[in-house]
Amino acid sequence: MRTLCVLFLLIAANASAQWLHYPDSRTPRTKDGQPNLTAPAPRLLGKPDLSGVWHIDQTPMAEMRRVLPAEALDQQVDLPSFCSKYIFNLMWDMKPDDDPSRPEALALMKQRAEASGDLPPTRCLPGSVPYTYLILPFKIVQTSQQLIILFEHYDPHRQVYLDGRPLPTDPDPTWMGYASAKWDGETLVVESVGFNDKTWLDAGGHPHSEALRLTERFHRRNFGHMDIDVTVNDPKYYTRPWTVKLPFHLIPDSDVLEAVCAENERDHAHMK
């Protein structure tokens, strides 16, 4: 856990130095010129426009202390200033008796915990979703035909098609999967399949197989706040589909920039 926290801190420090502060003419503002994050959500062709730079909401320190071991929070820096509880455990809000993990999933998580620090991103591999939603900002660009998601983490971009196309029936597994979406009122429902099994759902090591079907419900509550309900359906590792509600806030007047991991990477050889 200590290794995990330090890795996140280094990533966040680099990311914050890259953020830009250029006023966006499309941002509603209060009388004093500040972004009005409670203004109504923007719209595109009659539907909510999800475009913007988003970041997972911070978890209060008190809640982190109730669950995480003391050594995980014994840092000389402000860990909760960017950390979400869900990066440690996507099932954080779930009662232990409700945990749908099969014995195979628990065994794999134990194995991953013993290989401390060997998360896929420490080897410069993509985090994919929902993992990457939980650590660094991401940018949504919405058009009439598709949604493009750009990550400040070193993940490939993600394409979510809005043109009604069906999901592939026998896809070649990829890091980001294949995604198609439709509107359910004010909520965009994204269905994804075709993920490889090389990524983790969270840094706690919750696994998934190539049979994973991910359902995400994007709901922009107002200009500055959005929820994504993520439903994991993977019968190989879980006894039933399960859902987590992830809250996000807009980072106004900002952008995401490139992140390159493999160039001159020397850390992984020293990981235990």
Number of C-alpha atoms within 10 A of each C-alpha: 17 15 14 17 18 16 14 16 21 10 15 19 11 11 18 11 8 16 15 13 11 10 13 11 8 8 16 18 14 10 7 7 9 12 19 17 19 13 16 14 20 17 11 12 8 8 15 23 22 23 21 22 24 26 22 25 20 18 15 13 15 9 10 19 12 9 10 13 12 12 9 16 18 12 13 6 10 12 20 16 14 18 24 22 22 26 22 22 16 24 20 13 11 14 8 9 6 9 13 17 18 14 12 12 19 16 12 15 18 13 12 18 16 11 12 14 23 17 20 16 21 18 16 17 16 21 27 28 20 22 19 23 23 27 24 22 26 24 23 17 15 18 15 12 11 16 21 17 18 22 24 23 25 20 21 15 14 19 17 20 22 19 12 10 11 12 16 13 8 8 13 13 15 15 19 21 23 21 23 21 23 17 14 11 10 15 18 21 19 19 21 19 24 24 24 18 15 16 25 23 22 24 28 20 23 21 24 23 19 18 17 21 19 22 21 22 21 21 22 24 16 17 24 22 20 22 18 22 17 21 18 20 20 19 17 17 21 20 14 14 14 17 16 17 15 19 18 21 21 22 20 22 17 18 19 20 16 13 15 12 15 12 7 7 12 9 9 13 8 7 13 10
